[in-house]
């Protein structure tokens, strides 16, 4: 699975529990690698995405869990992440 580095331009697509698909494009920052926490043994990982909703243009500045964390703790949400291409804009 793809995991962004700090500063990568990415496209994140989520399919929610209701079946609705939402995509965002933006820059990944504050990247926390997928790892086991020393407190409680929980698996953590994710990043901050600063960008916009590809359908509405609405600004997005939010933290997202990585795909591996979602697969482990919330199978109701599916997510894909990839590097953005020039034609994604």
Long-range contacts (C-beta under 8 A, 24 or more apart in sequence): 1-67, 1-68, 1-81, 2-81, 2-82, 2-83, 3-31, 3-33, 3-34, 3-45, 3-66, 3-81, 4-28, 4-31, 4-47, 4-81, 4-83, 5-31, 6-30, 6-31, 6-47, 8-83, 9-83, 9-84, 10-49, 10-81, 10-82, 10-83, 10-84, 11-54, 11-81, 11-82, 11-83, 11-84, 11-88, 12-49, 12-64, 12-79, 12-80, 12-81, 13-79, 13-80, 13-81, 14-77, 14-78, 14-79, 15-77, 15-78, 15-79, 16-76, 16-77, 17-76, 17-77, 22-53, 22-55, 23-53, 23-54, 23-55, 24-49, 24-51, 24-52, 24-53, 24-54, 24-60, 25-51, 25-52, 25-54, 25-84, 25-88, 25-89, 26-50, 26-51, 26-52, 26-60, 27-51, 30-63, 34-66, 34-68, 34-69, 43-68, 43-69, 43-72, 43-73, 44-69, 45-69, 54-88
